Amino acid sequence: MADVDYVEVNMANRVKVREQEAKVRAKNFDEVCFGYNEEEAALEASRCLHCKNPKCVEGCPVGLHIPDFIEHIKNKEYDKAIETIHLSSSLPAICGRVCPQETQCESKCILGIKGEPVSIGKLERFTADYAREHNLTEKIDIKKNGKKVAIVGSGPAGLSCATDLAKLGYDVTIFEALHATGGVLTYGIPEFRLPKEKVVKPEVENVKKLGVKIETNVIIGKTITIEELMNEQGFEAVFIASGAGLPMFMKIPGENSNGIFSANEFLTRANLMKGYRDDYDTPIKVGKKVIVVGGGNVAMDAARTALRLGAETHIVYRRSEKELPARAEEVHHAKEEGVIFDVLCNPIEIIADDKDNVIAVKVINMELGEPDENGRRKPVEIKGSEHNIECDMVIMALGTTPNPMLPKNTKGLETNNKGCIVHDDETTATSLKGVFVGGDAAIGAATVILAMGAGKKAAIGIDNYLKNK
């Protein structure tokens, strides 16, 4: 009976992942989660039921063969595990760390009905890390077809599309506007969630090993146009994966005061420019008290970064904690580290001193009313509840939209009223012949894995287009 109880407990509860202690990690930029070792990974993998009709696969935007790679982990066949993952995903070490598995693959796991679902994301991370540390490289025979494809942006959508096209034999060149590759993986996600040298750089190198060329410091639409790429440089198709890098603001009084940042700028300075390091000449001065406006993953990233830079940090969010759109894990980690959550209140004015430096944010308390068109309860102001929260820095984490520069400088490229490039949902084709789009540039700011899924879909669309051209 003891053996039966032991099995039941293990089937119900996932193997816990080791992490830095909250008080320690709140003062450094080292990765929070240590991940599984071989023994822990094998134990967690043994919980998988290897369902005949695996719902977890349906929940994965890139269609990862989840039960198969987990079975290989259980049998300690790590070379086969990473081969299985590479059939669907080009960035497993990244996806295993930042994908919202709890609302995707893990939410479909049958074990989650009565207990905890299999820790699919942590197992994917383990496999990718093991493969990198033991030099388990992907073996593939590529037969070149002589056709050239250009990709705009080296973020997750661009890297995913480039990988699939390269495997199909295309001569792929990625054009990146910044001096570093990786897009949002490099400039947007903090080091403590996604290490750049350890994880992002090797993943990009794996893409380059397939023959993909990457040119940095090239702004498509300014340095060179899409028309020039196709008519002068011989590219037969172009995939736009330029992301959504234009930050949104509240448009409230005082928002132009000194000490107001977009989360985009703040995180770029911290990540790409290494502003958190004393040995770099790009320091970030956060002051004593920082307010981050917003409740998504970017807001959590900004708040946890500001906290590590020494500030008392508050999240101000207009709905309740239950409605926070950020991953539950990120909210949990932020709370553990000491981020203060001021929910059900909304900024209405930025207050500055006589030198135009921010000194406080005037907020108003909110209550949840009837659901809006998206089914979320609409926040309603409570009259007479205005009050000030003192601070010396405000970070706006309200989302981003696609930068309008490329469409404005590309004749015939249609956009919608949100600035997203109009496209066919099935083929990803735009209004311009031979030009395709995916990721945030097509649908607005979303997750890494959705961008990767869009990149895979675009590769199929481009391949079909060029075969039938």
Backbone torsions as a table, in degrees:
resi	resn	phi	psi	omega
1	MET	NA	-34.8	179.0
2	ALA	-61.3	-40.5	179.7
3	ASP	-64.2	-40.2	179.0
4	VAL	-62.9	-44.7	179.6
5	ASP	-61.2	-40.2	-179.3
6	TYR	-62.3	-43.5	178.8
7	VAL	-63.8	-43.4	-178.5
8	GLU	-62.6	-41.7	179.8
9	VAL	-63.0	-43.7	-179.0
10	ASN	-68.4	-32.9	178.0
11	MET	-70.7	-31.4	-177.0
12	ALA	-82.7	-33.8	-173.1
13	ASN	-119.1	131.5	179.5
14	ARG	-73.3	157.1	175.7
15	VAL	-69.5	124.1	-177.6
16	LYS	-68.5	146.6	179.9
17	VAL	-97.0	133.5	179.1
18	ARG	-71.8	139.8	-179.2
19	GLU	-137.2	160.7	169.9
20	GLN	-63.0	147.1	174.1
21	GLU	-64.3	143.3	-173.8
22	ALA	-57.7	-43.4	-177.4
23	LYS	-66.0	-30.3	-179.8
24	VAL	-78.3	-49.2	-174.4
25	ARG	-69.8	-23.4	179.5
26	ALA	-65.9	-9.3	-179.2
27	LYS	-117.2	9.6	177.2
28	ASN	-140.8	170.3	-179.7
29	PHE	-110.0	18.2	175.9
30	ASP	-73.1	155.9	-176.7
31	GLU	-59.6	134.1	-177.4
32	VAL	-66.9	-49.4	-173.8
33	CYS	-94.8	132.8	179.5
34	PHE	-84.9	-19.6	-178.7
35	GLY	80.2	176.2	179.8
36	TYR	-82.9	149.3	164.3
37	ASN	-92.5	-178.2	-175.3
38	GLU	-60.8	-43.5	-178.2
39	GLU	-64.5	-45.1	-179.4
40	GLU	-65.4	-40.6	179.5
41	ALA	-63.6	-42.5	179.6
42	ALA	-63.9	-40.4	178.2
43	LEU	-63.5	-45.7	-179.6
44	GLU	-66.6	-39.8	179.5
45	ALA	-63.2	-31.0	-179.2
46	SER	-68.5	-13.6	178.3
47	ARG	-77.0	-22.9	-177.3
48	CYS	-64.1	133.0	-178.6
49	LEU	-86.4	-6.0	-178.5
50	HIS	49.7	57.1	-176.4
51	CYS	-57.4	143.2	177.3
52	LYS	-66.7	-31.9	177.5
53	ASN	-121.8	77.2	-171.6
54	PRO	-69.9	109.6	179.0
55	LYS	-68.5	-24.3	-178.9
56	CYS	-60.8	-36.1	179.8
57	VAL	-65.2	-38.5	178.1
58	GLU	-62.7	-30.0	-178.1
59	GLY	-83.0	-4.7	-178.6
60	CYS	-95.2	122.6	-178.6
61	PRO	-61.7	-19.4	178.3
62	VAL	-109.7	5.6	174.9
63	GLY	66.6	38.9	179.1
64	LEU	-59.0	136.9	178.7
65	HIS	-78.7	76.0	-167.6
66	ILE	-64.5	-54.0	-178.4
67	PRO	-59.7	-32.8	-177.9
68	ASP	-68.2	-47.3	-178.0
69	PHE	-70.5	-30.5	177.3
70	ILE	-69.7	-37.2	176.9
71	GLU	-62.0	-39.2	178.0
72	HIS	-65.4	-36.6	176.7
73	ILE	-63.3	-44.5	180.0
74	LYS	-57.7	-37.0	-179.9
75	ASN	-90.0	5.7	-179.8
76	LYS	59.0	34.1	175.8
77	GLU	-99.1	70.7	-169.6
78	TYR	-69.2	-29.9	177.0
79	ASP	-65.5	-39.7	177.9
80	LYS	-71.8	-33.2	178.8
81	ALA	-62.7	-46.0	-178.2
82	ILE	-72.7	-32.8	175.4
83	GLU	-61.3	-42.0	179.4
84	THR	-63.6	-43.4	179.3
85	ILE	-63.7	-41.3	-177.2
86	HIS	-67.6	-14.2	174.6
87	LEU	-63.9	-26.3	-175.2
88	SER	-122.3	-30.0	-172.0
89	SER	-126.4	134.6	178.3
90	SER	-96.8	-9.3	-175.1
91	LEU	-132.6	55.7	-173.4
92	PRO	-65.6	-34.9	-179.9
93	ALA	-66.8	-29.3	177.4
94	ILE	-79.3	-48.9	-179.3
95	CYS	-59.8	-39.3	-179.6
96	GLY	-62.7	-19.8	-178.4
97	ARG	-99.1	-38.7	-168.9
98	VAL	-116.5	-7.7	-180.0
99	CYS	-71.4	144.4	177.7
100	PRO	-81.3	68.0	-176.0
101	GLN	-57.8	-30.0	-175.9
102	GLU	-63.8	-22.6	178.3
103	THR	-107.2	0.4	-178.7
104	GLN	-119.2	-107.9	-174.1
105	CYS	-59.7	-45.6	-175.6
106	GLU	-68.6	-26.5	178.7
107	SER	-68.3	-19.2	-179.3
108	LYS	-94.0	-10.0	-176.2
109	CYS	-64.2	130.5	-175.7
110	ILE	-65.9	-26.5	179.0
111	LEU	-66.4	-21.1	-179.4
112	GLY	-72.9	-9.5	-180.0
113	ILE	-67.4	-43.0	-177.6
114	LYS	-114.9	-8.2	-178.9
115	GLY	-151.2	-142.3	179.8
116	GLU	-100.1	136.9	178.5
117	PRO	-66.5	162.7	175.1
118	VAL	-59.6	139.7	-178.7
119	SER	-79.4	72.7	-173.1
120	ILE	-61.7	-44.2	-178.5
121	GLY	-62.0	-44.5	-179.3
122	LYS	-67.7	-31.1	176.8
123	LEU	-72.1	-36.6	175.9
124	GLU	-64.5	-44.1	177.4
125	ARG	-60.0	-45.6	179.5
126	PHE	-56.6	-47.6	-178.0
127	THR	-60.7	-46.7	-178.6
128	ALA	-65.3	-41.9	179.4
129	ASP	-65.5	-41.8	179.1
130	TYR	-62.4	-43.9	-179.6
131	ALA	-62.1	-41.7	179.5
132	ARG	-66.5	-45.9	-177.0
133	GLU	-68.7	-25.9	-178.5
134	HIS	-110.3	14.3	174.6
135	ASN	54.5	45.0	175.5
136	LEU	-87.5	91.2	-174.6
137	THR	-89.2	153.6	179.8
138	GLU	-74.4	129.9	179.9
139	LYS	-104.7	118.5	-178.3
140	ILE	-149.8	137.0	179.7
141	ASP	-97.2	108.3	-176.3
142	ILE	-100.4	127.0	176.2
143	LYS	-107.4	111.6	-176.6
144	LYS	-65.2	140.0	-179.9
145	ASN	-108.2	-1.2	175.3
146	GLY	81.4	4.9	-179.1
147	LYS	-103.1	140.3	-176.5
148	LYS	-105.1	135.4	176.9
149	VAL	-128.8	134.7	176.8
150	ALA	-103.6	140.8	177.8
151	ILE	-124.2	130.8	-178.5
152	VAL	-97.7	105.0	178.4
153	GLY	108.1	133.8	-177.8
154	SER	-107.5	27.7	175.1
155	GLY	-79.7	-167.6	-175.5
156	PRO	-59.7	-38.6	178.9
157	ALA	-66.6	-44.9	-179.2
158	GLY	-65.8	-43.4	-180.0
159	LEU	-65.5	-39.8	-179.9
160	SER	-65.1	-46.3	179.3
161	CYS	-63.6	-42.8	-179.6
162	ALA	-61.1	-41.6	179.9
163	THR	-59.6	-51.3	-176.7
164	ASP	-66.1	-39.8	179.6
165	LEU	-68.1	-38.9	179.2
166	ALA	-63.2	-39.8	178.8
167	LYS	-66.3	-25.1	178.1
168	LEU	-85.1	-2.0	175.3
169	GLY	102.0	4.2	-178.4
170	TYR	-79.3	149.8	174.0
171	ASP	-88.4	104.7	-170.5
172	VAL	-108.7	133.2	173.2
173	THR	-125.2	126.8	175.6
174	ILE	-98.3	132.7	176.6
175	PHE	-108.8	117.7	-176.5
176	GLU	-112.0	131.4	-177.3
177	ALA	-71.2	-34.4	-178.0
178	LEU	-87.9	176.8	-178.7
179	HIS	-85.3	-8.9	179.5
180	ALA	-123.6	148.5	-179.5
181	THR	-89.5	162.7	176.1
182	GLY	115.1	-16.0	179.3
183	GLY	58.2	-134.1	-177.3
184	VAL	-60.9	-25.0	177.9
185	LEU	-62.9	-31.2	-178.4
186	THR	-93.4	-46.3	-174.1
187	TYR	-95.6	-17.7	-171.4
188	GLY	-102.9	-36.3	-174.1
189	ILE	-98.1	127.0	-174.3
190	PRO	-62.4	155.8	-179.7
191	GLU	-57.1	-36.4	-176.2
192	PHE	-72.8	-12.4	173.1
193	ARG	-103.7	-32.4	-175.7
194	LEU	-145.5	92.8	-179.1
195	PRO	-62.4	133.0	-174.3
196	LYS	-77.3	-52.7	-177.3
197	GLU	-69.1	-38.8	-175.5
198	LYS	-76.9	-36.2	-171.1
199	VAL	-117.6	-57.4	-172.7
200	VAL	-65.0	-48.8	-177.5
201	LYS	-59.1	-47.6	177.2
202	PRO	-62.0	-35.4	178.9
203	GLU	-65.4	-41.2	177.4
204	VAL	-65.5	-39.3	178.8
205	GLU	-62.3	-36.3	177.9
206	ASN	-62.2	-36.3	177.5
207	VAL	-67.9	-41.8	-180.0
208	LYS	-65.7	-29.8	179.1
209	LYS	-65.1	-18.9	177.0
210	LEU	-80.5	-1.6	-179.4
211	GLY	102.2	1.6	180.0
212	VAL	-71.8	130.9	177.5
213	LYS	-98.5	142.6	178.7
214	ILE	-126.5	123.4	176.0
215	GLU	-110.3	119.3	-179.1
216	THR	-93.6	170.0	179.9
217	ASN	58.2	33.7	177.2
218	VAL	-121.2	114.1	-179.2
219	ILE	-99.5	104.9	179.2
220	ILE	-69.3	126.5	-174.0
221	GLY	105.4	-11.2	177.7
222	LYS	-134.5	-59.6	176.9
223	THR	-65.0	-43.8	179.0
224	ILE	-151.5	149.8	-178.0
225	THR	-97.0	163.6	175.5
226	ILE	-63.3	-38.2	178.7
227	GLU	-60.6	-40.2	179.0
228	GLU	-68.7	-37.3	177.3
229	LEU	-59.2	-41.8	-174.8
230	MET	-83.7	-39.3	-174.4
231	ASN	-89.2	-26.7	-175.7
232	GLU	-111.1	-29.1	-176.3
233	GLN	-106.7	1.3	171.3
234	GLY	80.0	16.1	176.0
235	PHE	-78.9	128.8	-176.2
236	GLU	-89.1	-14.7	176.7
237	ALA	-151.9	153.3	178.5
238	VAL	-132.4	133.3	175.6
239	PHE	-111.6	119.9	179.5
240	ILE	-89.8	114.6	178.6
241	ALA	-133.4	51.0	-171.6
242	SER	-84.4	-1.2	174.8
243	GLY	75.5	-165.2	179.2
244	ALA	-130.5	87.8	-172.6
245	GLY	-103.3	9.1	-178.3
246	LEU	-97.5	111.1	-174.6
247	PRO	-72.6	153.5	178.0
248	MET	-104.3	148.1	177.4
249	PHE	-126.2	170.4	-174.4
250	MET	-85.1	-21.9	-176.8
251	LYS	61.8	47.5	177.3
252	ILE	-108.9	160.3	179.9
253	PRO	-56.3	139.1	176.5
254	GLY	83.7	4.1	-173.9
255	GLU	-71.1	-13.5	177.9
256	ASN	-94.4	12.2	179.9
257	SER	-69.1	161.7	175.8
258	ASN	-69.6	134.9	-179.8
259	GLY	102.5	5.7	176.1
260	ILE	-101.8	125.0	-179.5
261	PHE	-126.8	152.5	164.7
262	SER	-84.1	151.6	177.2
263	ALA	-61.8	-32.7	179.0
264	ASN	-58.6	-50.2	-179.7
265	GLU	-66.2	-45.7	-177.0
266	PHE	-59.5	-47.6	-178.5
267	LEU	-71.4	-33.9	177.0
268	THR	-63.4	-43.0	177.8
269	ARG	-63.0	-39.7	-178.1
270	ALA	-72.4	-41.9	-172.3
271	ASN	-90.2	-60.7	-175.3
272	LEU	-70.7	-38.2	-176.3
273	MET	-97.7	5.1	176.3
274	LYS	53.7	40.5	-177.3
275	GLY	-65.1	-13.9	-179.9
276	TYR	-84.9	-8.5	-176.0
277	ARG	-99.2	137.0	-178.0
278	ASP	-69.9	-24.0	-176.4
279	ASP	-89.8	9.1	174.8
280	TYR	-110.9	149.9	-177.4
281	ASP	-90.3	31.0	-179.4
282	THR	-130.3	55.0	-175.2
283	PRO	-67.9	155.5	174.8
284	ILE	-115.5	123.5	177.6
285	LYS	-99.7	110.9	-174.9
286	VAL	-96.0	-12.5	-178.0
287	GLY	78.8	-162.5	-175.1
288	LYS	-94.7	-31.4	-175.7
289	LYS	-139.8	123.9	-176.7
290	VAL	-118.3	137.7	173.3
291	ILE	-112.2	127.8	175.5
292	VAL	-109.3	122.4	-178.3
293	VAL	-96.5	118.3	-179.3
294	GLY	134.7	166.7	-176.0
295	GLY	-134.4	12.4	-179.5
296	GLY	-90.3	-173.4	-179.5
297	ASN	-61.7	-36.6	179.8
298	VAL	-65.6	-38.2	176.7
299	ALA	-62.2	-42.4	178.1
300	MET	-63.9	-41.7	179.3
301	ASP	-61.4	-45.1	-179.1
302	ALA	-65.7	-43.3	-178.8
303	ALA	-64.5	-44.1	-178.3
304	ARG	-70.3	-29.5	175.2
305	THR	-70.1	-46.4	178.7
306	ALA	-60.4	-39.6	178.1
307	LEU	-59.7	-44.4	-179.3
308	ARG	-67.6	-23.4	177.6
309	LEU	-85.8	3.9	170.3
310	GLY	105.7	6.3	-176.6
311	ALA	-97.2	148.8	164.9
312	GLU	-71.8	124.5	-169.7
313	THR	-121.1	132.2	179.2
314	HIS	-118.5	138.8	168.1
315	ILE	-98.0	122.8	175.8
316	VAL	-108.6	119.7	-174.7
317	TYR	-137.1	135.9	-170.2
318	ARG	-79.6	-16.3	175.9
319	ARG	-103.9	-174.4	-179.5
320	SER	-83.1	171.3	-179.9
321	GLU	-60.9	-33.4	180.0
322	LYS	-61.0	-31.7	-177.4
323	GLU	-89.5	1.4	179.8
324	LEU	-55.2	125.2	-178.4
325	PRO	-78.5	-11.3	-179.5
326	ALA	-67.4	157.9	175.6
327	ARG	-58.7	141.6	-180.0
328	ALA	-58.5	-37.6	-179.9
329	GLU	-62.9	-40.0	-179.3
330	GLU	-69.6	-38.8	177.1
331	VAL	-63.9	-44.7	179.1
332	HIS	-59.6	-46.5	179.8
333	HIS	-64.3	-41.3	179.5
334	ALA	-60.9	-44.5	179.3
335	LYS	-63.4	-44.7	179.0
336	GLU	-57.4	-37.2	-175.0
337	GLU	-80.3	-14.8	175.8
338	GLY	114.0	8.0	174.8
339	VAL	-67.9	134.6	-178.1
340	ILE	-96.5	132.0	-177.8
341	PHE	-105.1	116.7	173.9
342	ASP	-106.2	89.1	-176.3
343	VAL	-93.5	168.2	-177.7
344	LEU	54.7	41.1	169.6
345	CYS	-148.1	151.9	-171.2
346	ASN	-137.3	133.8	177.9
347	PRO	-65.5	139.9	176.0
348	ILE	-124.8	-12.1	179.3
349	GLU	-164.4	143.9	172.2
350	ILE	-99.6	126.6	-178.3
351	ILE	-102.9	128.4	-178.6
352	ALA	-122.3	162.1	177.2
353	ASP	-86.2	-170.9	-176.0
354	ASP	-71.1	-9.7	175.5
355	LYS	-101.9	11.3	177.8
356	ASP	66.9	28.1	174.3
357	ASN	-97.2	133.6	-177.6
358	VAL	-62.5	135.1	178.1
359	ILE	-125.5	-14.2	179.7
360	ALA	-168.3	163.6	172.6
361	VAL	-121.3	125.1	174.7
362	LYS	-83.7	124.5	-179.1
363	VAL	-122.0	163.6	175.3
364	ILE	-128.0	138.8	179.4
365	ASN	-70.2	150.4	-176.9
366	MET	-125.1	159.1	169.0
367	GLU	-134.8	154.6	-176.3
368	LEU	-87.6	127.6	179.6
369	GLY	-100.3	-143.3	-179.2
370	GLU	-74.5	154.3	178.7
371	PRO	-62.1	144.8	177.1
372	ASP	-88.0	-167.4	-176.0
373	GLU	-65.1	-19.2	178.3
374	ASN	-95.6	3.3	178.2
375	GLY	89.1	-2.0	179.5
376	ARG	-91.2	139.1	179.8
377	ARG	-65.8	128.9	-174.3
378	LYS	-78.2	129.6	177.4
379	PRO	-73.8	135.5	-177.6
380	VAL	-123.5	134.8	-178.7
381	GLU	-67.4	142.7	173.4
382	ILE	-100.0	108.1	-175.4
383	LYS	-61.0	138.4	177.9
384	GLY	85.6	4.3	-176.7
385	SER	-101.3	12.1	-178.2
386	GLU	-61.4	140.3	175.2
387	HIS	-158.5	162.2	-177.1
388	ASN	-101.5	143.2	170.7
389	ILE	-116.9	116.0	-177.9
390	GLU	-67.6	144.7	177.5
391	CYS	-168.6	166.8	173.8
392	ASP	-125.7	11.3	174.7
393	MET	-159.2	140.5	177.9
394	VAL	-129.3	130.6	178.1
395	ILE	-115.0	119.3	179.7
396	MET	-89.1	112.4	179.2
397	ALA	-116.9	66.9	-171.8
398	LEU	-104.9	5.9	-178.6
399	GLY	107.1	173.1	-179.1
400	THR	-136.8	161.7	175.6
401	THR	-127.9	162.5	179.0
402	PRO	-62.2	140.9	175.6
403	ASN	-66.7	129.1	-175.3
404	PRO	-78.1	-4.8	-173.3
405	MET	-59.9	-47.4	-176.7
406	LEU	-63.7	-50.0	178.0
407	PRO	-60.4	-37.7	-178.9
408	LYS	-64.8	-30.3	-178.1
409	ASN	-101.3	16.1	178.3
410	THR	-126.7	100.4	-176.3
411	LYS	-61.0	127.7	176.0
412	GLY	90.3	-1.4	179.5
413	LEU	-88.3	110.3	-173.5
414	GLU	-83.7	143.2	175.0
415	THR	-127.1	161.1	176.7
416	ASN	-95.8	-173.7	-175.2
417	ASN	-70.9	-8.0	176.3
418	LYS	-100.1	3.7	179.1
419	GLY	85.4	1.0	179.1
420	CYS	-80.9	146.8	-178.8
421	ILE	-76.1	126.3	-179.0
422	VAL	-67.4	135.3	-175.7
423	HIS	-153.7	164.2	174.1
424	ASP	-83.6	127.6	-175.0
425	ASP	-63.4	-30.2	-177.0
426	GLU	-83.6	-46.4	-174.5
427	THR	-97.0	-16.3	-173.6
428	THR	68.0	11.0	-179.9
429	ALA	-70.0	142.6	177.7
430	THR	-96.4	-170.2	178.9
431	SER	-73.9	-10.9	178.4
432	LEU	-101.3	132.9	-179.4
433	LYS	-61.5	126.8	178.0
434	GLY	84.2	1.3	-179.1
435	VAL	-112.6	128.3	-176.1
436	PHE	-123.8	163.5	-177.6
437	VAL	-146.2	151.7	177.0
438	GLY	-163.3	167.3	-179.9
439	GLY	78.7	-151.5	-174.5
440	ASP	-62.7	-29.9	179.4
441	ALA	-65.6	-21.5	-177.6
442	ALA	-98.5	-34.7	-173.5
443	ILE	-124.6	-1.4	-174.2
444	GLY	91.1	174.6	-174.4
445	ALA	-57.9	128.3	179.8
446	ALA	-145.9	-158.5	-175.0
447	THR	-92.3	165.0	178.0
448	VAL	-59.4	-45.5	-174.8
449	ILE	-69.7	-33.3	176.1
450	LEU	-67.6	-36.8	176.0
451	ALA	-64.4	-40.7	178.2
452	MET	-64.4	-41.2	176.9
453	GLY	-60.6	-39.4	178.0
454	ALA	-65.7	-37.9	178.1
455	GLY	-63.9	-39.9	178.2
456	LYS	-65.8	-42.3	179.0
457	LYS	-64.0	-39.7	179.4
458	ALA	-64.8	-37.4	179.0
459	ALA	-60.9	-39.7	177.2
460	ILE	-65.7	-44.7	179.7
461	GLY	-61.6	-43.5	-180.0
462	ILE	-66.2	-42.4	179.5
463	ASP	-61.2	-45.7	179.1
464	ASN	-63.9	-40.8	-179.8
465	TYR	-62.0	-48.4	-175.8
466	LEU	-72.4	-29.6	176.2
467	LYS	-69.5	-31.6	-177.2
468	ASN	-99.3	2.6	-175.5
469	LYS	-66.7	NA	NA
